Amino acid sequence: NIQLVQVAVQSQWGKAPTPALIWKSIRHKDLSRQVKTFLWKGIHGAHRTGKYWKHIPDCEDREFCQNCGVTELLEHILIECDSPGRGEVWSLVEKMWLKKQDYLPLPSVGGILGCALASFEDENRSKPSGLFGNSCNRLFRIMISESAYLIWKLRNERVIVRVGVPHTTTEIHNRWVRLMNDRLEVDCFLANKTPSAGRKLVSPMLVLQTWSRVLN
């Protein structure tokens, strides 16, 4: 899946990353430990999807999406599936993101796995970095990675735990809102925590800029 990431990142941000940069990106400090593992497995093709289940006794039906009838690969789960979860989550992402920026790149598997490589322009369009650009990049990598991981978890719960019973729209909405609130709380904690070295773990100004415009 390295090539998928390279193609998607080049299409979205104008430059194809090297494999080394891709692997480095999924260790970014803004990504949670669970998300790092999710992205690592995604790039390696190590998630238990599709034909993985073909020869597992009593689990053969998991090879196919029970809602759509197609082989259930990661791309289908994150981008295509009509089961409750995927569409609702991406709609919430878009609604929140458009409060900060006027454009949200269309999600793709490569773009999701390479979301930590996002590179938005500065607000004044005069340079590709700066605090505003950094805050957009940061919010994008947090929202996209956490939302994709939530879709993955909702799918696993629906297929394995709930045995095909879908989540309600209210459940999905509340799970996503709680997820974003949890990430905001973590940011606030890190911005207020001063380790022995004397520097904040995360710049308070960067945290403020990251979540500005998107909070009600």
ZAMARGU-4260 file (C-alpha; in steps of 0.2 Angstrom, whole numbers, plus 5000, padded with zeros to 4 digits):
<rodrens>
0) 5000/5000/5000 | 5015/5012/5000 | 5011/5016/4982 | 4993/5020/4986 | 4999/5032/4999
5) 5012/5040/4987 | 4999/5042/4973 | 4986/5049/4985 | 4998/5061/4993 | 5005/5067/4977
10) 4988/5070/4970 | 4982/5080/4986 | 4998/5089/4991 | 5008/5090/4975 | 5023/5079/4980
15) 5025/5060/4982 | 5033/5055/4998 | 5047/5043/4999 | 5043/5026/5008 | 5055/5032/5023
20) 5044/5048/5025 | 5028/5038/5024 | 5034/5026/5038 | 5040/5041/5048 | 5024/5050/5046
25) 5013/5036/5055 | 5024/5039/5070 | 5019/5057/5071 | 5017/5063/5089 | 4999/5070/5085
30) 4993/5052/5082 | 4987/5041/5096 | 4995/5024/5099 | 4980/5015/5093 | 4979/5025/5077
35) 4998/5022/5074 | 4995/5004/5074 | 4980/5005/5063 | 4989/5015/5050 | 5004/5003/5051
40) 4993/4988/5048 | 4984/4997/5034 | 5000/5000/5025 | 5006/4983/5028 | 4990/4975/5022
45) 4989/4966/5039 | 4971/4970/5044 | 4960/4955/5045 | 4949/4958/5030 | 4942/4949/5014
50) 4951/4932/5010 | 4959/4932/5028 | 4943/4924/5034 | 4940/4912/5019 | 4947/4897/5028
55) 4943/4902/5046 | 4930/4889/5053 | 4913/4897/5057 | 4920/4914/5050 | 4920/4912/5032
60) 4905/4924/5029 | 4916/4938/5035 | 4925/4938/5019 | 4911/4947/5011 | 4902/4963/5017
65) 4885/4957/5023 | 4877/4973/5018 | 4885/4976/5001 | 4889/4958/4995 | 4907/4962/4990
70) 4924/4957/4997 | 4926/4967/5012 | 4943/4975/5010 | 4949/4990/5020 | 4945/5001/5005
75) 4927/4995/5005 | 4926/4998/5024 | 4933/5015/5024 | 4927/5022/5007 | 4913/5012/4999
80) 4902/5003/5012 | 4884/5008/5014 | 4882/5000/5031 | 4879/5013/5045 | 4895/5021/5051
85) 4906/5026/5036 | 4895/5039/5028 | 4889/5046/5044 | 4907/5048/5051 | 4913/5056/5035
90) 4899/5068/5035 | 4903/5074/5052 | 4921/5076/5047 | 4916/5087/5032 | 4904/5098/5042
95) 4917/5101/5056 | 4932/5104/5043 | 4922/5116/5033 | 4921/5128/5048 | 4940/5129/5046
100) 4944/5127/5028 | 4933/5129/5012 | 4940/5112/5005 | 4941/5094/5011 | 4951/5082/5000
105) 4940/5067/4995 | 4945/5052/5006 | 4954/5038/4998 | 4963/5023/5007 | 4980/5031/5002
110) 4975/5048/5008 | 4969/5041/5024 | 4985/5031/5027 | 4995/5046/5022 | 4985/5059/5031
115) 4999/5064/5043 | 5008/5071/5027 | 4995/5084/5024 | 5002/5101/5019 | 4990/5115/5019
120) 4995/5133/5013 | 4997/5147/5026 | 4981/5158/5027 | 4989/5172/5017 | 4994/5159/5003
125) 5011/5167/5003 | 5020/5152/5011 | 5016/5133/5014 | 5019/5134/5032 | 5017/5146/5047
130) 5005/5143/5062 | 4989/5143/5052 | 4996/5130/5040 | 5003/5120/5054 | 4986/5120/5063
135) 4977/5115/5048 | 4989/5100/5045 | 4987/5095/5063 | 4968/5096/5064 | 4967/5086/5047
140) 4979/5072/5053 | 4969/5071/5069 | 4952/5071/5062 | 4955/5060/5047 | 4965/5046/5056
145) 4954/5046/5072 | 4938/5045/5061 | 4945/5031/5050 | 4949/5021/5065 | 4932/5024/5072
150) 4924/5018/5056 | 4935/5002/5057 | 4930/5000/5075 | 4911/5002/5071 | 4913/4989/5057
155) 4921/4977/5069 | 4908/4979/5082 | 4894/4977/5069 | 4901/4961/5061 | 4909/4953/5076
160) 4901/4959/5092 | 4884/4964/5087 | 4883/4950/5074 | 4876/4961/5060 | 4866/4973/5070
165) 4870/4991/5064 | 4873/5006/5075 | 4860/5019/5075 | 4863/5036/5068 | 4863/5043/5086
170) 4876/5031/5092 | 4887/5035/5078 | 4886/5054/5080 | 4888/5053/5099 | 4904/5041/5097
175) 4912/5053/5085 | 4908/5069/5095 | 4915/5060/5111 | 4930/5056/5101 | 4934/5073/5096
180) 4931/5080/5113 | 4943/5067/5120 | 4956/5073/5108 | 4953/5091/5113 | 4955/5086/5131
185) 4971/5078/5128 | 4977/5093/5119 | 4972/5104/5133 | 4981/5093/5146 | 4997/5093/5135
190) 4997/5111/5133 | 4996/5114/5151 | 5009/5101/5157 | 5026/5107/5159 | 5039/5092/5160
195) 5056/5094/5169 | 5064/5101/5154 | 5053/5117/5156 | 5044/5117/5139 | 5026/5113/5136
200) 5023/5096/5128 | 5012/5105/5115 | 5012/5124/5111 | 4996/5131/5119 | 4995/5143/5104
205) 4996/5128/5092 | 4982/5120/5101 | 4971/5135/5101 | 4974/5137/5082 | 4971/5119/5079
210) 4954/5119/5086 | 4949/5137/5082 | 4934/5140/5071 | 4928/5122/5073 | 4921/5123/5091
215) 4904/5128/5095
</rodrens>
